[in-house]
């Protein structure tokens, strides 16, 4: 993707291979779902072995990282929407 219309680097890095808004929304939805999965549920329900096998994450670091990444994708989507840049991306 060429940087013709002065797209900021932080937006270019997030959506470098995404050409349509629907694809960006799918990416944000998947990131939001994985963010919810990263809540350390097993930490609060000790003694349920089946729950500990499903929810492997036992600290809040993954949740914090995924929350930041999802917010970054959302801000990039808002920047592209406000600058009407989807037409430029679809041409490439």
PAKELUM-474732 format. One record per residue: x, y, z of N, C-alpha, C in turn; residue in one letter; residue number from 1. Coordinates in pm, 1 decimal, padded with zeros to 6 digits. Layout:
! residues N
PT/n.px/n.py/n.pz/ca.px/ca.py/ca.pz/c.px/c.py/c.pz/rest/nr
PT/X/Y/Z/X/Y/Z/X/Y/Z/A/NUM .
...
***
This chain:
! residues 92
PT/n.px/n.py/n.pz/ca.px/ca.py/ca.pz/c.px/c.py/c.pz/rest/nr
PT/00084.5/-00116.6/00000.0/00000.0/00000.0/00000.0/00089.5/00123.5/00000.0/X/1 .
PT/00061.1/00214.2/-00088.7/00137.1/00337.9/-00092.7/00074.4/00440.3/-00000.2/X/2 .
PT/00157.7/00525.7/00050.5/00112.8/00627.7/00143.7/00092.9/00759.1/00067.7/X/3 .
PT/-00010.4/00766.0/-00018.4/-00032.1/00881.0/-00105.9/-00095.0/00999.2/-00033.6/X/4 .
PT/-00193.5/00973.9/00047.6/-00275.3/01080.5/00103.0/-00236.8/01115.7/00246.2/X/5 .
PT/-00110.5/01095.4/00279.1/-00059.0/01125.9/00411.3/-00131.7/01049.4/00521.8/X/6 .
PT/-00143.1/00921.8/00503.1/-00197.5/00836.0/00608.2/-00091.3/00823.2/00716.3/X/7 .
PT/-00127.7/00843.2/00841.9/-00028.7/00829.1/00949.6/00026.2/00687.1/00956.6/X/8 .
PT/00146.8/00675.9/01004.6/00212.1/00546.2/01011.7/00136.5/00449.3/01101.3/X/9 .
PT/00079.3/00498.2/01210.4/00007.6/00409.3/01302.8/-00117.0/00350.2/01237.9/X/10 .
PT/-00178.3/00421.1/01143.6/-00293.5/00366.5/01070.7/-00245.1/00271.7/00961.6/X/11 .
PT/-00139.0/00308.9/00894.7/-00083.1/00225.7/00788.6/-00038.4/00090.1/00842.3/X/12 .
PT/00021.6/00088.3/00959.9/00067.0/-00038.5/01018.1/-00049.3/-00127.2/01059.7/X/13 .
PT/-00157.5/-00068.7/01104.8/-00271.6/-00149.6/01150.1/-00347.0/-00212.4/01034.0/X/14 .
PT/-00368.8/-00136.4/00928.6/-00453.8/-00183.5/00818.3/-00377.0/-00190.1/00686.8/X/15 .
PT/-00253.8/-00236.6/00690.1/-00172.6/-00237.1/00568.8/-00225.6/-00332.5/00462.2/X/16 .
PT/-00288.4/-00441.7/00500.6/-00340.6/-00537.7/00403.0/-00492.2/-00544.2/00401.0/X/17 .
PT/-00557.6/-00451.8/00463.4/-00703.6/-00451.6/00468.4/-00754.4/-00343.4/00374.4/X/18 .
PT/-00837.7/-00384.7/00280.1/-00883.9/-00292.0/00176.9/-01028.9/-00248.4/00195.3/X/19 .
PT/-01107.0/-00323.9/00273.8/-01249.4/-00292.1/00289.6/-01282.8/-00268.7/00435.9/X/20 .
PT/-01385.0/-00186.8/00457.2/-01428.4/-00155.3/00593.3/-01482.9/-00278.9/00664.0/X/21 .
PT/-01550.7/-00365.3/00589.4/-01605.6/-00486.1/00651.1/-01494.4/-00577.2/00704.3/X/22 .
PT/-01383.8/-00583.8/00633.6/-01270.4/-00663.4/00681.6/-01210.9/-00603.8/00808.6/X/23 .
PT/-01205.8/-00472.1/00814.7/-01156.1/-00405.9/00935.4/-01249.6/-00430.5/01053.2/X/24 .
PT/-01379.8/-00430.5/01027.2/-01475.1/-00458.9/01134.4/-01462.3/-00602.8/01184.0/X/25 .
PT/-01437.2/-00696.0/01093.3/-01414.8/-00835.4/01134.4/-01289.7/-00845.8/01221.6/X/26 .
PT/-01184.9/-00774.6/01185.1/-01062.1/-00775.9/01263.6/-01086.3/-00719.9/01403.8/X/27 .
PT/-01160.3/-00611.5/01412.3/-01190.6/-00551.1/01541.8/-01278.4/-00643.5/01625.6/X/28 .
PT/-01375.5/-00707.6/01563.7/-01461.7/-00801.1/01636.6/-01382.4/-00920.4/01688.7/X/29 .
PT/-01293.7/-00974.1/01607.0/-01210.9/-01086.9/01651.3/-01118.6/-01044.5/01764.6/X/30 .
PT/-01063.4/-00925.4/01755.6/-00978.0/-00875.4/01863.1/-01057.1/-00855.3/01991.9/X/31 .
PT/-01179.2/-00805.7/01980.4/-01262.9/-00785.7/02098.8/-01299.1/-00919.5/02162.8/X/32 .
PT/-01329.4/-01020.2/02082.1/-01360.4/-01153.0/02136.8/-01239.4/-01215.3/02206.2/X/33 .
PT/-01123.4/-01200.6/02145.3/-01003.2/-01253.9/02208.0/-00969.2/-01177.0/02334.9/X/34 .
PT/-01000.4/-01047.3/02337.4/-00981.3/-00968.8/02459.3/-01066.5/-01023.8/02572.2/X/35 .
PT/-01190.5/-01058.8/02542.6/-01276.7/-01117.5/02645.2/-01226.0/-01254.1/02690.0/X/36 .
PT/-01172.2/-01330.3/02596.3/-01116.6/-01461.1/02631.7/-00996.2/-01446.6/02725.0/X/37 .
PT/-00925.3/-01336.5/02715.5/-00803.7/-01315.7/02794.4/-00830.4/-01273.4/02938.6/X/38 .
PT/-00955.7/-01258.7/02976.3/-00986.4/-01233.0/03117.5/-00952.3/-01360.1/03195.0/X/39 .
PT/-00874.0/-01349.8/03299.7/-00829.1/-01471.6/03371.0/-00939.1/-01533.1/03458.0/X/40 .
PT/-01034.1/-01598.4/03394.3/-01147.8/-01659.1/03462.4/-01103.2/-01771.9/03554.3/X/41 .
PT/-01006.1/-01850.7/03510.2/-00961.1/-01965.3/03589.3/-00899.2/-01922.1/03721.8/X/42 .
PT/-00850.8/-01802.5/03729.1/-00791.4/-01751.7/03851.7/-00895.6/-01739.1/03963.0/X/43 .
PT/-01018.5/-01715.5/03927.2/-01123.8/-01693.8/04025.5/-01207.4/-01817.7/04055.2/X/44 .
PT/-01194.6/-01919.1/03971.8/-01269.4/-02043.3/03991.8/-01173.9/-02161.6/04003.5/X/45 .
PT/-01090.7/-02158.9/04103.3/-00996.9/-02269.6/04127.4/-01075.1/-02392.7/04171.4/X/46 .
PT/-01028.5/-02506.0/04131.8/-01093.5/-02629.6/04170.8/-01185.7/-02687.2/04064.6/X/47 .
PT/-01204.8/-02614.7/03954.7/-01282.7/-02667.2/03842.4/-01184.9/-02700.7/03729.1/X/48 .
PT/-01142.6/-02826.6/03720.1/-01038.5/-02861.4/03622.3/-01079.8/-02838.2/03477.7/X/49 .
PT/-01206.1/-02856.6/03444.7/-01248.9/-02834.8/03306.1/-01240.8/-02686.9/03269.6/X/50 .
PT/-01266.3/-02599.5/03365.3/-01257.9/-02455.8/03340.0/-01113.0/-02411.9/03324.0/X/51 .
PT/-01024.0/-02473.3/03401.9/-00881.8/-02441.2/03390.7/-00822.4/-02490.6/03259.0/X/52 .
PT/-00883.2/-02593.8/03199.0/-00835.6/-02641.5/03068.5/-00884.2/-02552.3/02955.2/X/53 .
PT/-01001.1/-02492.2/02970.5/-01055.4/-02404.9/02866.2/-00991.2/-02266.6/02871.5/X/54 .
PT/-00982.6/-02210.2/02991.3/-00924.7/-02076.8/03009.4/-00784.3/-02091.7/03066.3/X/55 .
PT/-00685.5/-02087.7/02979.5/-00547.6/-02113.5/03018.5/-00477.5/-01991.3/03076.2/X/56 .
PT/-00527.8/-01874.6/03051.2/-00460.6/-01751.7/03092.3/-00488.1/-01726.5/03240.2/X/57 .
PT/-00381.2/-01700.8/03316.3/-00399.3/-01684.4/03460.0/-00349.4/-01550.5/03514.3/X/58 .
PT/-00326.1/-01452.8/03425.6/-00293.7/-01318.3/03472.3/-00356.4/-01214.9/03379.0/X/59 .
PT/-00347.9/-01089.3/03417.2/-00416.7/-00982.9/03343.6/-00332.1/-00920.8/03232.6/X/60 .
PT/-00209.8/-00966.6/03211.1/-00122.6/-00902.6/03112.2/-00175.5/-00919.3/02969.3/X/61 .
PT/-00225.6/-01038.0/02936.0/-00280.5/-01058.9/02801.5/-00404.3/-00973.0/02778.8/X/62 .
PT/-00487.4/-00962.0/02880.6/-00607.5/-00879.1/02868.4/-00570.4/-00733.5/02842.4/X/63 .
PT/-00473.5/-00682.3/02917.6/-00432.0/-00542.8/02900.6/-00374.3/-00519.2/02760.9/X/64 .
PT/-00293.2/-00612.5/02713.3/-00235.3/-00598.1/02580.3/-00343.0/-00602.6/02471.8/X/65 .
PT/-00434.4/-00697.2/02481.8/-00539.2/-00709.3/02380.5/-00636.7/-00592.4/02384.7/X/66 .
PT/-00660.4/-00537.5/02502.2/-00745.0/-00419.2/02512.7/-00681.6/-00300.8/02439.1/X/67 .
PT/-00551.5/-00285.2/02456.0/-00480.4/-00176.9/02386.1/-00480.7/-00198.4/02234.5/X/68 .
PT/-00461.8/-00320.7/02190.0/-00460.9/-00349.6/02046.5/-00598.7/-00326.5/01985.5/X/69 .
PT/-00703.5/-00368.7/02054.7/-00839.2/-00346.9/02004.7/-00870.6/-00198.3/01997.1/X/70 .
PT/-00828.2/-00122.3/02096.6/-00848.5/00023.3/02093.3/-00771.1/00086.2/01977.9/X/71 .
PT/-00650.7/00037.5/01951.1/-00570.9/00088.1/01839.9/-00641.9/00062.8/01706.7/X/72 .
PT/-00691.9/-00058.1/01686.7/-00765.0/-00088.2/01563.6/-00889.1/00000.3/01550.4/X/73 .
PT/-00958.1/00020.8/01660.1/-01079.0/00103.9/01657.7/-01044.3/00249.4/01621.6/X/74 .
PT/-00937.9/00302.0/01679.2/-00896.2/00439.1/01646.8/-00852.7/00451.2/01500.4/X/75 .
PT/-00787.2/00348.9/01448.8/-00748.5/00349.0/01307.3/-00871.1/00347.5/01217.5/X/76 .
PT/-00970.7/00269.0/01253.0/-01095.1/00265.4/01176.3/-01161.7/00402.7/01177.4/X/77 .
PT/-01164.2/00465.8/01292.3/-01225.0/00599.5/01301.9/-01147.4/00701.5/01219.5/X/78 .
PT/-01014.5/00690.4/01216.1/-00935.5/00784.1/01136.7/-00966.3/00767.1/00987.9/X/79 .
PT/-00970.4/00642.4/00941.5/-00998.4/00616.7/00799.9/-01140.3/00661.5/00765.4/X/80 .
PT/-01236.6/00637.7/00854.9/-01373.9/00682.3/00830.3/-01382.8/00834.3/00822.8/X/81 .
PT/-01316.9/00902.8/00914.5/-01328.2/01048.6/00916.9/-01255.6/01115.8/00800.9/X/82 .
PT/-01156.0/01048.5/00744.7/-01083.2/01103.6/00630.0/-01130.1/01045.5/00497.7/X/83 .
PT/-01237.1/00966.4/00499.8/-01296.4/00907.0/00379.4/-01188.7/00840.2/00292.7/X/84 .
PT/-01117.9/00746.8/00352.5/-01002.0/00686.2/00288.0/-01029.9/00547.9/00231.4/X/85 .
PT/-01147.8/00491.7/00253.8/-01175.4/00355.7/00207.5/-01173.8/00345.6/00055.7/X/86 .
PT/-01216.9/00450.3/-00013.0/-01213.5/00448.5/-00159.9/-01072.5/00437.4/-00212.5/X/87 .
PT/-00978.5/00504.7/-00148.3/-00838.4/00497.7/-00189.2/-00780.7/00358.6/-00166.3/X/88 .
PT/-00820.3/00295.0/-00059.1/-00768.2/00162.1/-00028.3/-00822.1/00056.5/-00123.8/X/89 .
PT/-00947.8/00070.6/-00164.5/-01007.9/-00028.2/-00255.5/-00949.4/-00020.6/-00394.9/X/90 .
PT/-00897.6/00095.0/-00434.8/-00839.0/00109.5/-00568.3/-00706.5/00034.8/-00579.7/X/91 .
PT/-00639.5/00015.1/-00469.1/-00505.7/-00044.8/-00473.4/-00511.9/-00195.3/-00479.2/X/92 .
***
